[in-house]
Amino acid sequence: MRDKEIEERLQNCLDNGNNVWVIGDVHGHFATFKALIESLRLSKNDCVVMLGDLIDRGPTSANVVKYIRETDNIFSVRGNHEQMMIDGFSFDTFFKENSSNGNIWYHNGGVNTEYSYNRLYDSELQAYAAASSDKNWMAKLPTEIVLDNWRLVHAGYDQNFDADNQVEQNHLWIRAKFYTAKKPIDPSRTILFGHTPAFRHLHKDDTKTNLAWYSDVKLDDGRSMAIGIDTCVYHKLKSPKVLTAFNLQNQETYYQDYVRD
C-alpha cells in the first residue's frame, strides 16, 4: 500500500535541497524520540519519516502517536506492531475480554500501550476513544514509500520477487528472506528498513547495539542495497541504547542516546 501524495511531498522536499530524516523503531519511548527530533534541528521545510513500530514495549506509545499525528512534516509507514494493534484493539473490550488477536498484541507489548493511553488521557472513555482513532489512522498508513533513489519500509521485501510485486505481509514482517539477498532487490534504490534489530540479526554482535547496518551488496552507484536502522532502543543489554535517524539528503546517520521516560 502506497500513498502517492506523501511520496510526492517527500520527493519535492529532497529535490528542493531540504532534509528528509528517516527514523527507526521508537517502540513507545517518547522522551528518546522527542530528544532526537530536537537534536536534528529541523527547518520548517524538512521532513521526517518513521519506519513503523511507533508503539508497544516502551511506556509512552500514546504520546508518540499523538505527537506524530499532530506534526505536519512527520510521516510514517505501518509496522507489524501497528498491524497487531489494528487487528487486536476493540473499542468495546480493549483488554477486558481478549480475542486471539488481542492476546497476540497484548503479549507483544500491547499491555504497555494500553497503560500509556490510560495514563495520557483523563478518563477510560477518552483513552479508548483516542486509541480507536489511532487504530483507524494506522490502518491507512502506507506499508512502503518509494522515492527516486530510496525505498522506505518497515520490514523489507522477499528477494525472490520483484520489489513492486510484493504482498504487504513482507513489508510488515519479513526478515531473513530480505536481508540475506546476494544481489539488489531494487537495482535503482537503497532500501531503508527497521523491524530487525541490527545488532542481533545483521551485525550478529551484541557490542554493536549503537550502529546501523549497511548491506555489503552494492547498487551500481556504490550505495548499499539496504540499510537497517532498528538499533533496538528497548534492549536490556549493558551496551548503549540508541534511536537512529538517517538523512536521505546527505546520507548522514545520527544516533540519539536513550532518555528515560
N, C-alpha and C positions, 0 to 999 in steps of 0.2 A: 504494500500500500504506500503510495507516494502522494505528496502534496505539492503540486506544481507551483502554487503561489509562494510557498515557503522557499522552494528551490530557486525561484526567480529572484526573490529578495536577497537570499544569501549570495547568489552568483553576482548580482549587481553590487552588493557590498564589496566583494573581492575585486571586481572589475574596476571599481572606483577607488581602489587603494586602501580600503578600510580592513580592519582585522575581523576575522571570524575565528573565535576560540571554540574548541570542542572539548567538552569536559566529560570525564569518565564517571563511573557509577558512584553516586553520592550515598545511596542506601540510608537515607534518613539522618544524615549528620549535617544539620543546618548550620551550626556555628562554623564548621570547617568550610562548607560551601560558601557561606557569606564572606568569610575571610579571603577565600580565593577570588571571588568576584571583586572585592575591594582591591586586592593586590594587582589585579590585571589592569587597573586604571583605564577602564573602557571609556572611549569617546562616545558622543551621542550617536555616531554613525556606525559604531562597531556592533557586531552581533555575537551571540553565544548559542551553541548547540549542545544540548545534553544527550548523552548516548543511552538514556534509559536507566532503569533501576534507580529511580529517584527515591523510592520508598523501601520500607522493611529493614530489619536488623537494627538500625540506629533509633534514637529516642524521639526524633523530631521530623518524621516524614511529612506530617500535615503542614508544617511550616515550610518545608522545601517546596511542596506542590503549590501552596498558596503564593509564595514569592515568585515562582516561575510563571504561574498563570497571570499574575498582576504586572509582569515586566514585559514590555512590548518587544524588546530586542532579544529575548531569550526564547529559544525553540527547543523542542525535544522530539526524539524518536521514542517509540514504545519499546520497553524492555520486557523480559519474561516476568519480572515481578509486578509490573503494571498489568500484564495479562492475567496473572494469578488473582490480582485484586478485581479485575473486570469479571472474571469467572466466579470468584468466591464471595464477593460482597453482596449482601442483600439489605436494602433499607429496612425491611421489616424485621430481620433477625440479627443482622451483623454477626456477632459471635454468640448470641444467645442460644441459637439452635444451628449447629454447624452442619452444612451439607458436606458431601465428599470434597467438592471443590473448595469450600470454606475451610475444611480441615487442612487441605494441602497448603493453602495460603497461610493459615494460622501458624502452622509448624515451620514455615519458611520465612518467618519474620513478620507475618501479618499481625501477630499479637502486639508487637511493638508499634505498628502503625495504628491499630485500634487505640492504644494508650495515648498516642500523640494527638489524635483527634479529640479525645475526651479531655486532654489537658489544655489544648489550644482554645477550645470553644466553651462557652459559658454553661451550656446545658447539653444533656444527652441528645435531645432532639436536634439542636444546632449542629452537633458533631456528626450525627447521622446524615443530616441534610447536606453538609459540606462534603462528607465522604461520598455520598451518592452523586453529587455534582461532579466531583473529581473523577469518579469512576467513568462517568459519561464523557468527560473531557479526554481521559486516557484512551477510551475506545476509538476516538477519532484521530489519535496521533499516527503519523506515518510510521511504517516499520523500516523505512530506509529513506535516505536523502541522497540524490545523485546530482553532482555538480560536474563542471567541465573536467576537473582533474582529481576529483575525490568521490568516494562513496562513504557515507556515514551510516552505521548500522549498529544495533546493539550486539548481536552475537556473531553474524557472519554469513557466509554463503557456502553451499556444497560445491566442492571443487569439481564434481562430476557433471555439473550442469552449467549452462550459460548464466552469467550473472543477472541477466534481465529476465530469466525464466525460472525463478525460484519460488517455492512455497513460503508463506510467511513464517511457518514453523522454523525454517532455517534462520530467518532474520532474528528470531527471538531466542532460540535455544541451542543452535549448533555449536560444536566445539571442534574436536579433532579433525573431522572431515573438512574443516575450513583451514585451520592454521597449519596443517601438515602439507599443504599443497606445495608441489615442487615447480610449478610454473604459475604465472599470473592468472588469477581468475578473471580479472578485468585488465587487459593489457594497457589501457589508457588511464586507469585511475588507481590511486592508492586507497585502500580500504581502512578507515579508522573504525575501531571497534572496542567495545568494553566486554562485559559478561564473564570473560575468562580471566581469573586472577593471574596476572602476568608472572609473578614470582613462582607460583606453584606449577603452572602448566606450560608456560612458554620459556622462561629462563630456567625453570626447574632448579631453583636455587633460593633458599629461604633468606639469604642475605640481600637479595635484590628486590625487597618489597617497595623500594622508593624509585624504581626505574621502569619506564615504559619499555615495551618490547618492539623491536624492528625486525621484520622478516628478512632473512638472508636472500630471499628470492627478489630479484630486481625487475622493474619495468625498463623499457627501452631508454627512458630518460634518466635512469640511475636511481630513482626513488624506490623505496621498499614496496613490495606488493601489498603489505598490510602492516599496520601499527596498532598494537594493543595498549590501551591506556587505562585498563582497570587495575590500578595498583592496590586495590583491596583495602580501603581506608578503615575497614572494620576488623581486620585480622587481630589475633590475640598473641602474636609472637613478640619477642623483645626487639625485633628490628623496627626501623622507622615506619610510621603510618603516615601516608600522604594521599592527597587527592590530586589528580593530574589533569592539566589542561594543555592542549596542543593548538598552535596558531596556524591556520591554513595559509595565511598570507606569507609568513616568513619561515614556517616550519620550526618555530621555537617551541620548546617544551618548558612548562612551568610546573613546579611541584609545591603544593601547599601542605605544610605540616598539619597534622591532626589538631583540632581545637575541641576541647571538651564542651559538650552542650550543657 
